[in-house]
């Protein structure tokens, strides 16, 4: 088994200036099932692909509600996500108790980024093996952030994390300019198309393996009112799945045209 001389702990830099334990944590995020996030001028949404360990097991929870205005989708170690999501809830509660207002989304993301950064610098700790997509809405509008175990956080128009997420990013990069003016239904359709790109060829999205998280005004398919974060699962998301455009079936190559003089050979 290959072993790197400089990966014994996360406080040792390699001669190339790399922290291998942190890079391994980033690889753990890539092992998790995919999650996609998008935002428009009025909404932020998350879409996640749920996995099941077997026929007898339920599907993994991929989204967590943090506060009325914030929710997350995860990729990586679910146990680490549970600890960090509880920390985020404590931060949101403390802000509401101290200042009597919801915590700004960027401050909440900065808080977990600072917490994760400590584990990349102190001896005897390991980095968190989970990445988040965080959506929220505050006085400055809807937001979408990515949090990684390295302690970095960035704001995006659209983003994807997890296994085969590069395929979803390619779709998002082609269409992101239209997201700002999309309605909620159009935004979810784009998100489902991007999430479908991460699937294997013989798989497809259905009501069992798909979760949708929304912050913003409700769609025409929702019974509840209000703009708080909510998670849609089960038969509720079937109307959104029905709006998807089927995958293009590659057409068979046309047969070459035959002419009457193909078999005629030139006389020497």
C-alpha positions in Angstrom: 0.0 0.0 0.0 1.3 3.4 -0.9 2.2 5.6 2.0 3.1 9.3 1.9 5.9 10.3 4.2 4.1 13.6 5.1 0.6 12.4 5.7 0.9 11.1 9.3 -0.9 14.1 10.8 -2.4 17.3 9.6 0.1 19.7 11.1 3.0 18.7 8.7 3.5 20.4 5.4 4.9 18.4 2.5 7.8 19.9 0.6 5.3 21.0 -2.0 3.3 23.0 0.6 0.4 20.5 0.8 -1.5 19.2 3.8 -2.3 15.6 2.8 -4.7 14.9 5.6 -6.8 17.8 4.5 -6.7 16.6 0.9 -7.8 13.2 2.0 -10.8 14.8 3.8 -11.7 16.6 0.5 -11.6 13.1 -1.2 -14.1 11.8 1.4 -16.6 14.5 0.2 -16.2 13.2 -3.3 -17.3 9.7 -2.1 -20.7 11.0 -0.9 -23.7 11.0 -3.2 -24.2 14.2 -5.2 -25.9 17.4 -4.0 -26.8 20.4 -6.3 -27.6 24.0 -5.3 -28.9 26.9 -7.3 -30.2 30.4 -6.6 -32.2 33.0 -8.4 -33.3 36.5 -7.5 -36.1 35.2 -5.3 -35.2 31.6 -4.3 -32.4 29.3 -3.3 -32.9 25.6 -3.7 -31.0 22.3 -3.0 -31.4 19.0 -4.7 -29.8 15.8 -3.3 -29.4 12.2 -4.4 -30.2 9.8 -1.6 -28.5 6.4 -1.3 -29.7 3.2 0.3 -27.4 0.6 1.7 -29.7 -2.2 0.6 -33.2 -3.4 -0.2 -34.1 -3.6 3.5 -32.7 -0.2 4.5 -34.2 3.3 4.3 -32.6 6.1 2.3 -29.9 8.3 3.8 -31.0 11.7 5.0 -29.2 14.3 2.9 -30.7 17.6 4.1 -31.0 19.2 7.4 -33.0 22.2 8.6 -30.9 24.7 10.6 -33.3 27.6 11.1 -36.4 29.0 9.5 -34.3 30.7 6.9 -31.3 28.3 6.5 -30.9 24.7 5.3 -28.0 22.4 4.2 -27.3 19.5 1.9 -24.4 17.2 2.7 -21.9 15.0 0.9 -19.5 12.8 2.9 -19.6 11.4 6.4 -23.1 11.7 7.8 -21.9 11.5 11.4 -19.7 14.5 10.9 -22.6 16.4 9.3 -24.8 15.7 12.3 -22.2 17.3 14.7 -21.7 20.3 12.5 -25.4 20.8 11.9 -26.0 20.8 15.6 -23.3 23.5 16.0 -25.0 25.6 13.3 -28.3 25.3 15.1 -26.6 26.5 18.3 -25.2 29.5 16.5 -28.5 30.4 15.0 -30.3 30.1 18.4 -27.6 32.2 20.1 -28.0 35.0 17.5 -31.8 35.0 17.9 -31.5 35.1 21.7 -28.8 37.8 21.8 -29.9 40.1 18.9 -33.6 39.1 18.4 -33.1 38.5 14.7 -32.2 35.6 12.5 -28.4 35.1 12.0 -27.1 36.4 8.6 -26.3 33.4 6.3 -22.7 34.5 5.7 -21.9 34.8 9.4 -23.3 31.3 10.0 -21.1 29.8 7.2 -18.1 31.7 8.5 -18.7 30.2 11.9 -18.5 26.6 10.7 -15.6 27.4 8.4 -13.7 28.7 11.4 -14.6 25.6 13.4 -13.3 23.3 10.6 -10.1 25.3 10.1 -9.1 24.6 13.7 -9.0 20.9 12.9 -6.5 21.5 10.0 -4.0 23.2 12.3 -4.1 21.6 15.8 -2.3 18.4 16.5 -4.3 15.3 17.5 -7.4 16.3 15.5 -8.7 15.2 12.1 -10.5 17.3 9.5 -14.2 16.9 9.1 -15.0 14.5 6.3 -18.1 16.2 5.0 -18.9 19.1 2.7 -22.0 21.3 2.8 -24.1 23.3 0.4 -25.8 26.0 2.5 -28.9 27.9 1.3 -30.6 30.8 3.1 -32.4 34.0 2.8 -31.8 37.2 4.7 -32.1 41.0 4.2 -29.7 40.9 1.3 -31.7 38.2 -0.6 -31.2 34.5 -1.3 -27.8 32.9 -0.9 -25.9 29.7 -1.8 -22.6 28.8 -0.1 -20.3 25.8 -0.3 -18.4 24.7 2.8 -15.4 22.3 2.6 -13.4 20.5 5.3 -10.4 22.7 4.5 -12.2 25.6 6.2 -12.9 27.4 2.9 -16.3 28.7 2.1 -17.5 30.4 -1.1 -20.7 31.9 -2.4 -22.0 30.6 -5.8 -24.8 31.1 -8.3 -24.9 27.3 -8.7 -22.7 24.5 -7.3 -22.5 20.8 -7.1 -20.6 18.5 -4.6 -20.2 14.8 -4.2 -19.7 11.8 -6.5 -19.6 12.6 -10.2 -20.4 16.2 -9.4 -18.2 17.5 -12.3 -20.9 16.3 -14.8 -23.5 18.4 -12.9 -21.1 21.4 -12.8 -20.8 21.2 -16.6 -24.5 21.5 -17.0 -24.7 24.3 -14.5 -21.9 26.3 -16.2 -23.8 26.1 -19.5 -27.1 27.4 -18.1 -26.2 29.6 -15.0 -26.8 32.9 -16.8 -30.5 32.2 -17.0 -30.9 31.2 -13.3 -31.4 34.7 -11.9 -34.7 35.3 -13.7 -36.1 31.8 -13.4 -39.3 30.9 -11.6 -39.1 28.4 -8.8 -40.5 25.6 -11.0 -37.9 26.4 -13.8 -35.1 26.5 -11.2 -36.0 23.1 -9.8 -36.2 21.6 -13.3 -32.7 22.9 -14.0 -31.5 21.4 -10.7 -33.1 18.0 -11.5 -31.4 18.0 -14.9 -28.0 18.8 -13.3 -28.5 16.1 -10.6 -29.5 13.5 -13.3 -26.0 14.1 -14.9 -24.4 12.5 -11.8 -26.3 9.2 -12.1 -25.0 6.0 -13.7 -26.4 5.2 -17.1 -28.9 2.6 -15.9 -30.3 4.8 -13.1 -32.9 7.6 -13.0 -34.4 10.0 -10.5 -37.5 9.0 -8.7 -39.5 10.0 -5.6 -37.5 7.7 -3.4 -33.9 8.8 -4.2 -34.5 12.6 -4.6 -34.8 15.4 -2.0 -35.5 19.0 -2.7 -34.9 21.9 -0.3 -36.4 25.3 -0.9 -36.1 28.8 0.7 -38.5 31.3 -0.8 -42.1 31.6 -1.8 -43.9 28.3 -2.3 -44.5 26.8 -5.8 -47.9 26.0 -7.3 -47.4 22.3 -6.3 -46.9 23.0 -2.6 -49.8 23.2 -0.1 -48.0 25.1 2.6 -47.4 28.8 2.5 -44.5 30.9 3.8 -40.9 31.4 2.7 -39.2 29.3 5.4 -36.9 26.4 4.6 -38.7 23.2 3.8 -37.7 19.8 2.5 -39.8 18.1 -0.1 -39.6 14.3 -0.4 -41.8 11.4 -1.5 -44.8 11.8 -3.8 -44.8 15.6 -3.3 -41.9 15.9 -5.8 -43.5 13.8 -8.6 -44.9 17.0 -10.3 -41.4 18.4 -10.5 -40.0 15.1 -11.9 -42.7 15.1 -14.6 -41.3 18.5 -15.9 -37.9 17.0 -16.8 -37.0 16.6 -20.4 -36.1 13.0 -21.3 -32.5 12.3 -22.0 -31.5 12.4 -25.7 -31.4 9.0 -27.2 -28.3 8.8 -29.5 -29.5 8.4 -33.1 -28.2 5.5 -35.1 -25.5 6.5 -37.7 -27.1 6.8 -41.2 -26.0 4.1 -43.6 -23.6 5.4 -46.3 -25.3 6.1 -49.6 -24.6 3.5 -52.3 -24.0 4.4 -55.9 -24.3 2.2 -58.9 -20.6 2.4 -59.9 -19.0 1.5 -56.6 -18.0 -1.9 -57.9 -16.6 -0.7 -61.2 -12.8 -0.9 -61.3 -10.7 1.3 -63.5 -9.0 -0.6 -66.3 -5.3 -0.4 -66.3 
